[in-house]
Every structure is written in structure tokens, then in C-alpha cells.
Amino acid sequence: MTTPRALLLLTTCPDATSAERISQTLVSEGLAACVGRLPGLHSTYRWQGRIEQAREYQLLIKASFRHKDALMERIVALHPYEVPELLILNVDDGLPAYLHWLDETSDTHEAE
């Protein structure tokens, strides 16, 4: 099994403020190369035995695979939810120039 080249992490946030804070922190700390924020998500889910509904922001976090553990730890620390959504999709292939950019951007974190 080969190591993935990059990651796409998915998480949701309850509001624009937390979505912006998490996005800005991950990119400024060099853990993510880019975070896309999608407002207007309507979520239906079961929490503590009840069916809940919420409006949320979906975050699409693009990063180098080597930051997987640090990203998970940082997102949990920053997130307002008790149990945040945190799904990781491994990226095995893509535009070579984009994958190179992800790695190059993540070098910022390595140097610190």
C-alpha cells in the first residue's frame, strides 16, 4: 500500500466565525494549504438520542498527507463541537502541479 500524496479533510462548523477562525489558523500555521468554506449546509443528524437539524458551514481542507495527525489534533482543539465531524479522504492522484504546491506550502510548517 502506498502513502497518499495529499488529504482532503471534511468538517462542519456551526457559524461563520468558527469556520473563519479554523480556516485562518490551519493555513497560517502551515498545516493546510487551502481551506474552502461552504455556507448554507443543512444538516440532519442524530445526537444524544434525538434527531437534530442545523445550518452549518462545510470546510474542505486540503493538505499534505504528512500533516494528518497534527491537523486532526489542531482541528479538535479549535473546534466548538464536543465531537466534530472529521473525515479524511486520502488523495492518491491529481494535477501534479497542484500536489506539488500542497507539499511546498506545507514546508512552512516543517520549518517551524
C-alpha positions, 0 to 999 in steps of 0.5 A: 500500500502506498502513502497518499500524496495529499488529504482532503479533510471534511468538517462542519462548523456551526457559524461563520466565525468558527469556520473563519477562525479554523480556516485562518489558523490551519493555513497560517500555521502551515498545516493546510494549504487551502481551506474552502468554506461552504455556507448554507449546509443543512444538516440532519443528524442524530445526537444524544438520542434525538434527531437534530437539524442545523445550518452549518458551514462545510470546510474542505481542507486540503493538505499534505498527507504528512500533516494528518495527525497534527491537523486532526489534533489542531482541528479538535482543539479549535473546534466548538463541537464536543465531537466534530465531524472529521473525515479524511479522504486520502488523495492518491492522484491529481494535477501534479502541479497542484500536489506539488504546491500542497507539499511546498506550502506545507514546508512552512510548517516543517520549518517551524 
